[in-house]
């Protein structure tokens, strides 16, 4: 198993892409700390499924944009599992709003979760990695929307993901001397329960499929497989990379 003996913290691990990553990490032998913000039942379901399959997991509630909550979560996970070898920053929000209708609260919340959250959780986890001499891995799940303006209704989202992509690169530079690798996965459109209503409105789904060279939407497991690679020892000489998993959308 590619993550045997590893301890992984996955933010936003209760649903969608985060859920798939938690399950795949456990399948590959990792002990998984499942973070959630507002869906405790979904997080408990992920934990229960991992345990049913013979793995180890626990859930932790924290808003990744709140430093006090982040520090408490990271400390609790380290106390329970001993350390953090792999951090997957997956938590995010994706508001669809017209440019002129986007209020300050929506703007600030999007930047806080999608970019500041990556910084806060990474800083807390990396402090312990450095303290313990752990050659850790940080995997940021960002978006192709950080590299390509994908929708006029996603101004705050695209901006936050662009910042997250640059944050990935500069964190890779800052943490390289400690042997900590930092990379990002840039998903294209992945169908989940979170975005299904949007995809099924009008011609949204068919428009995206038509614009994607491979002609279809992605699945959560496609992102999970990439997260395993970047969280494993196989990516020991990979850092500062932005890996697009998008069916060729931004090729």
N, C-alpha and C positions, 0 to 999 in steps of 0.2 A: 504493500500500500504506500502511496506516494507521500502521505502526510502522517505516517505512523509516528506516534510519540509527540506530535506537535499539539500545541494549544492555540486555538484561533478564536479571536473575538470578531464577530460580524455585526456591524451596526445595521439597523433596519432589517433584521434577520427574520422577522415574523411572516413576511408576505413577499410575493413576487420573486424578483431576482435574488433578494437576500435569503429567502426561504430555500431556494434551489441551491444556493452556495452552501448554506448550513448543512443541508442533507448530503451534498456531494462531498463536502469536507469530512463529515462523519464517516461516510462510506469509504473514504481514503485513509481513515484511521485517526483523524484529529479529534481532540476533545474540543467541544464547541461552546463558547459563551454567546448566547443569542440575545442581542439587544433589541428592545422595542420601545416605542414611545406611548402609543395609545391603543394597542391591540394585544392585551395580555393573553386573551384566549388563544389567539393565533400563535403567539410565542410559545405558550404551553403545549400547543399541539405539535409544534416543531420539535420541542424537547422530548415529548412523549414518543414521537415517532423514531427519533434517534435512539432513545433508550430501548424501545421495542426491538430495534435492529441490532442491539448489543453495544451501542456506543455510549458515550458520556456527554452530557450537555446540561446547562442551566440557563435560565433566562434572567435578564437584568433590565430594569426600566431606567431609561435616561433620555433626556432631550439632549442631543449631541451639540446643540448650540448654547447649552448652559454649562459653564465650566465646573461649577460645584457638582452638578449631577454627573458630568463626565468623570471627574476625579473620583467620585464615590463609586461609580460603576467599574472603572478600571481597577481601583484598589480591591473591590470585592471579587472581581474575576481572578486577580492575582492571588488573593488569599485562598480562594477555592481551588484553583488549579496550579498554583505555584509560580506561574510566569505567563507571558504572552509571546508566542513565537511568530504568529501571523496576525496582522490586523487587516480586516477588510472594511474599508469605509464605504458602505453602500447606502446608508440612510440619505434620503433626499425628498424634495417636494417639487412638483411640476405644475404650477398654476398656468391655466390658459386664460389670458386676459388681453383685451385690446390695449394698445399703447396708452391711449388717453384715459382709459378706465383703471389703469394700474395705480393703486394708491400706495402711499409710503409704507404702510404696514405689510402689504404683499411683497413689495420690493425688498424690504429689510429682512423679512422672514425667509425669503428664498435665498438671499445671500448668506444669511446666518446658518441655515441648515446645510446648504449645498457646498459652501466653501469654508466658512468659519468652523463648522462642525468637523470637517476633515482635519483642520489644523489642531483643534483642541484635543480630539481623541488621539491623533498621531503623536502630539507632544507628550501626552500623559503616558501612552504605551511605550514610546521610544525612550523616555526617561528610565523606565524599568529595564528595557532591553539593554541600554548602555550600562546601567548599574550591575546587571547580571552577566554582562558580556555576551548577550544573545545576538547572534547574527540574524536578526529578524527580517521579516518581509512585511511591507505595507502595500496593500493593493487598494487603489482608489477606483471605485466604480463611478465614472463621470458620464460622458455622453458625446456622441458625434456632434451634438448641438453646441459643444464648446469649440468646435473647429469650423462648423458650417451653420450659417443662420438658417434654421430649418423651418421656422414658422413666424409670421408677423405677430402671432398671439403668444409668443414665448420670449419676449424681450428680457424679463428678469431671469428666466430659466437659462437661456443661452448665455447670458452674461455671467451667471454664477458658474456655469460649467466651463466656460473659457478660463475663468479665474482658477477653478479647480485643476484644470489641466496644467496651467503654469505653476500652481502650487506643487503639483506632483514633481515637476522638473526641479524646482528649487529645493524641495525637501530631499530629493535624491542627492543633490549636491551637498546639502548640509549634513546628511547622515552617512554619506559614503565612507568617511573616515572611521566610522564605528562598525562598518561591515553590514549596515542595514540597507536593504534594497527597497526602492520605492518606485512603483510603476502604476499605470492606470489602464483600465479597460474602458473603452468607449463604445457602449452598446448603441446599435441602431434602434429601430422600433421593435420592441419586444412586447408581445401581447401578454398582459397580466390582468388580474381582476381590477387593478387600479386604473387602467386606461381603456378597458374594453368598451365602455360606453362611448368614449370619444371616437374610438376606431369604428364603431358601428353606426356613427352618425354620418349621414350623407354619403359622399364618395371618399371619405378619409382613407379607409382601408385600401381600396382599389388604387387610389392615387399613390399611396406609399409603395404598394407592391409594384406598380408600374415604373416608379422611379428607382427601384432597387434592382440592380443587375441580375441577382439570383431569383428575382420574381416572387419573393415571399417574405413574410415577417419572420423575425427570429423567435427562438424559444428560450425560456429561462435557463435551460440546461446548457445552451451554447455559451452563455456567460459564465456559468458555474465551471465548465471545463477549463476555460481560460483562467479563471481564478485559482483553480487547482495548480495549473502550470506555474503561475506567478507566485504562488504561495509555497511551492515545493523547492527542494534543493536543485532541481533541474534548471531553475532560472538564476543560479548563483552568480552569473556574470551579466545579469540584465538589470539595469536601473535607469530611471529617467525616461522610460519608454511609454508611449501612448499607443495601445493596441486596439485598433478599431475592429469590433465584431459587428458587422453591419450589412452583410450580404453584398458588399461592394458599393454602398450608397455614396460614400465620399471618395471613392477611388479616383 
